[in-house]
Amino acid sequence: MKPNFLGMVPWYSGTSADLFKTMFDLLVSVTVFLGRFDMRMMQAAMNKVEDGVEQDFFYDHFSEKDDFWFDFMADTGDGGNSSYSIARLLAQPSLNVTTSDSMLSLPRGNLLLIGGDLAYPNPSAFTYEKRFFRPFECALQPPPWYKLEQIAVNKPEIPTGISELKQYDGPQAFLIPGNHDWFDGLHTFMRYICHKSWLGGWLMPQKKSYFALQLPKNWWVFGLDLALHGDIDVYQFKFFSELVKKKVGDEDSVIILTHEPNWLLDWYWNDVSGKNFSHLICDHLKGRCKLRIAGDLHHYMRHSCVPSDKPVYVQHLLVNGCGGAFLHPTHVFGNFKEYCGATYETKASYPSFEDSSRIALGNILKFRKKNWQFDIIGGIIYFVLVFSMLPQCELNHMLQGDSVSGHLKSFFVTVWVAFKYLLEHSYVSLAGALLLLIVSVTFVPSKVSRKKRVMIGVLHVSAHLTAALILMLLMELGIETCIRHKLLATSGYHTLYQWYRTVESEHFPDPTGLRSRIEQWTLGLYPACIKYLMSAFDVPEVYVL
């Protein structure tokens, strides 16, 4: 039977209650808990220590395998079909890939790494179960004896007949949380990832939100939890720095897994983030970090270091946020070249820079087709910008010209006059415009100078104000034209209802007084409901008056 998956999250529709809950959770997390309570500190306090190693964060059961493969993905749990497509590929015993001169058979990974943002738009029991767990369970079913509601209190809960985790040869999954998983303070992530044992057919041994995996052939994976701070906390830094000192050899190689690709985001926003884990990479690993992998950006990009005499702290940088969520552009990062003092070159990207640029331009026309509900939000914003100037009187001069050029000149002069009036006298509309200006300036990349940011913001808001004023005047001209041709009555409210009662009495007589009794029985709801529903159609006439 075909699964009934949920559709993609309607980010711009403005009609989803989940989006408002997301904004509320983010507001609470940032203003109330950020800097005051950190679940990562609680995890560190409840950790078990054996032989000088924090056991709840450290796993070495892969280290003795001869042949080892792992898969990596991030940013899933959006549309059910897209998430299932990725999960189904990950679940296949092998995938055949055609190269220029051969056919490669890639086996399913012993390990699946997921780089955060497990369900959109916010973490909850509903989104985790329906948007994240269900596609993976359909792609690779959990063991028949496993109950979906089962809580794991003593992980790892390995199948019967297996005495220790090293003996289990099925696929396993380790996950880190992303920013969307932190909107509720990591509560849902802890409940569904750290206290459940199976993601479909993948065993989940992990107990905390960050971890260290010792792999075969002297390789390691450090899964870091950056929370909403964009950095690791002090206790997390202490765990990884001590692990490097005690267990990671001088010739070992480390893969760093984070949710955010700060090498791209810091370059784009002209910012410096993640000082703690940068200190870990540069001053503790000292060149042993061979690969950094991340998600958050919903595309694929891979950069490799250009050989030089400068010290290289990370050899390769990889972003793979193609887990089933919407697509992000790649061409905006086309000029990225430097990270931690080393130079990098782009080896691969999906979509390509050319395709990404073409898709972005196509959004100008396709955005409204996909997100027509956003017109409601745009309409409200435009109404706030111009409603204090309604109605406009004395627009006859725009209809009295003899030529098209005269009409257009008169129209745009009126727009300019209205624009000046809005800035000088309309306080409510001016307040809305200033708020829109603040938002517009904020969204300009910070790497642009402050002067240019303000200029771009002013031009952006001016374009919106002009469009709102043009639409307002076109509506006014439409009403003015209807008045000239006597297409609108001037009786005010309830004109349509009065016409309806006249027609009703003429063509549908009521000799028994049934309508009067219905009015009494409904306590006046009939005909009051009909009356006020019809009054919506009287707005143009009232507007004329």
Secondary structure, DSSP 8 states (H G I E B T S, - for coil): ----------TTTS--HHHHHHHHHHHHIIIIITTT--HHHHHHHT--EETTEETTTEE-TTTT-SS--EEEE----SSHHHHHHHHHHHHSSEEEEE-SS-EEEEE--SEEEE-S--SSSS--HHHIIIIIIHHHHHHS---TT--TT---SSS----TT--SGGG--S-EEEE---TGGGTTTTHHHHHHTTT--EETTEE----SS-EEEEETTTEEEEE---TTTTS--HHHHHHHHHHHHHT--TT-EEEEE-SS-HHHHHHHHT----HHHHHIIIIIITT-EEEEEE-SSSSEEEEEE---SS--SEEEEEEE--SSS----SGGGTT--EETTEEEEEEEEES-HHHHHHHHHHHHHHHHHH-TTHHHHHHHHHHHHHGGG-S----GGGG--SSHHHHHHHHHHHHHHHHHHHHHT-HHHHHHHHHHHHHHHHTS-TTS-HHHHHHHHHHHHHHHHHHHHHHHHHHHHHHHHHHHTT-S--S-TTHHHHHHHHHHHHHS--TT-HHHHHHHHTTTHHHHHHHHHHGGGGHHHHHH-
